[in-house]
Amino acid sequence: MPQDQFTERLLHPHSPEDLLYAQLSVIADPRRQKSVIYPLRDVLFIALCAMLSGAEAFTEFQDFGDTREDWLKERMDLENGPPSHDTFRNVFALVAPEQFNQFFIRWTQGLCKHEGAEVIAIDGKSLRGSSKTQAVHLVNAWACENNLILGQLKTDKKSNEITAIPALLKQLAIKGSIITIDAMGTQKEIAREVDDAGASYVFSLKKNHPKLFKEVCNLMDKPGGEQESDYFESTETGHGRSEVRRHWITADIGSLIHGEEWAGLCSVGKIQRVRKVQGEESTTEEHYYLCSIEADASLLATCARKHWEVENKLHWTLDVTFGEDACQVREDTAATNLSLLRKMALNVLRHDKSKGSMRAKRKRAGWNVGFLEEILGFTHA
């Protein structure tokens, strides 16, 4: 189905076939069909409903199915009763994460409503409970204005974010957006990928690029350099502490010898944070940035602040509300797919505009099947 039709049916469902339950059928089932009792979409849908209702483990998915069996039978054939926890475990260990993620990305595009430039924050997160030695590590893309997770990609090791980020960006519709990445992802190949896609970037620059870092420091810290830059200042106070943030950005980058190696580079920036906690001496931090945005200090401030949403609104929520770090699923594929299921649940809950925290909405979905139907779209069909 073309993307515009797919998106239209997501936002304006006309029949049960337009709902998420039906859309899950596009994911290929890797199991031997002769031995399949439960269609793949049934297993995934029950797991999603369970996750939305507060479940976090395969055994709890089974408990949800047993509890809501009558409700589920109104929507699917459960001649053999709800799936067991072993069925859930086996399915999540077999489904190809790449294909599940492609479906997730396409489905999420239908939820996005913000138009115009959007800050997309890219950052990695390890699933700490997935291994005692080498935990599964995922690169995530967070859409700040839409308040949604756009997609994920598994890496073999944390250092391989460098190769995973371009692969993830290729799968996303990022044209016109501003991509923010921390210092580990500040790489020439990634800058080229962003620029080729028609997007802009704000990359944190540290000493992992020693020559360019020194050049940018000399440019931004030279006497009189502040007068040649656009400037913006903000102050935040509360709970006995205050922080002053000073932002400078300049398009006068002709002196950067190594800057020519970075596709799209047209400005560099500096942010100084002066933090004061009551009863303690103030501390100062300085950070430098490579940018392909205009020399607008307030825009630099916005990008830098929004980048932290991937930690505060995504990673923190996954750990605290969904118990991701506490999950002990060890098999890599199952852990990766289960993380994507959490993100599907998170997007469903973020897309719902009713009042209440994420935790409260999960409880509400578990207690009130009418609310569960509402956030899944059944009440609109």
C-alpha positions, 0 to 999 in steps of 0.5 A: 500500500502506498505510504499516503494511503497507509497514513490516511487509513491510520489517521481516519480508520473506516473499518476494522481492517484499518486498525493496528490489529489488521496492519500487523499482518504485513509482518512476515511470520518466520514460523513453519506454517504447519505448526502455527496455532496462533497467527503472528498478528494475534500474538503481537496484538495481544502482547501490545495490549498487555504492555499497554495494560501494565504487563512487562514479561511474557508470563504477564502477557499470558496472564493478560490473555487469560484475564481478557479472553472474552474481550479478545475472542470478539476480535480474533479466533482463540479456539485453543485459548490465549497463547502461553508465555512460551508462545510469546517468547518463541515468537519474539525470538523468531520475528526479524527485528529489521522487518518489525522495525520497518513496520514500526517506522511506517506506522509511526509516520501515520501518527506524526502530525507536526509539520515543518522543521523538527528536531530529531535526537539520535542517541543510544541505549543499552538493554542492561538486563539482556546480558551480564557481559555484552548487553544489547545496544540500540540506537534510537531516533526521537522526534521532539515536536511530535513527541514520538519515537521514530525507530531503532536499530541494534548495534553489536557494540556501543562503538558501532553506533558510528555505523548504525546511525547512518543506517537508521537515518536512511530508513527515516523521513528526515528531509527538512529536520534538524538532527542532533547527535552527541559526540560519539556520532559526530562523524563525517559520514553521518554529516554527509548522510544528513546533508544528502537527505536534505536535513540539517544537523547540530553535532556535539564536538569533543576531543575525539576530533582533536584538530577540528576541536582545537580550531573551533575552540580557537575560533569561538574563544578568540578575543573579540570572537563573541562580537562576531557571533549571534548571542542568546542567553537564558536563565533557569532557577528552582529548587535552590539552584540556578543555571545561566546558559550562554549561546554563541554561534557564527557563520564566519568559519573560513579559518577552519581548515578541517571544516571543509571535510564536513558536508553542509557545515556552515556554522559552529557554536558554543554553549556555556553553562554556569550552574549555582547550587545554594551553599556551593561554589558555581561550576562552569561547563563549555560545549562546542558544536558543528552545525549546518543550521543558520547562525541563530543562537536561539535556534542553537539553544533550542536544539541543544535543549531538545536533544535531552528529550531523548533521555528524559522522555524516552530512555527514562520512561522506558526504564522507570515506566516500562521497566526496560533495564530490569527485563531479564530476556537474554536472547538478543532478538527477543530483547530487541523486539520486546524493546520495540514493542515497548516503544509501540506502547509508548507511542500509542500512549503519547498519541493519546491526548487525555490527561494523566501520566504514562504510568496512570494511563497504563493502569487505566488501560488495564482497569478499563477496557473501554479506554484500551479500545479508545487508544487503540482506535476501535471506538473510531471504526 
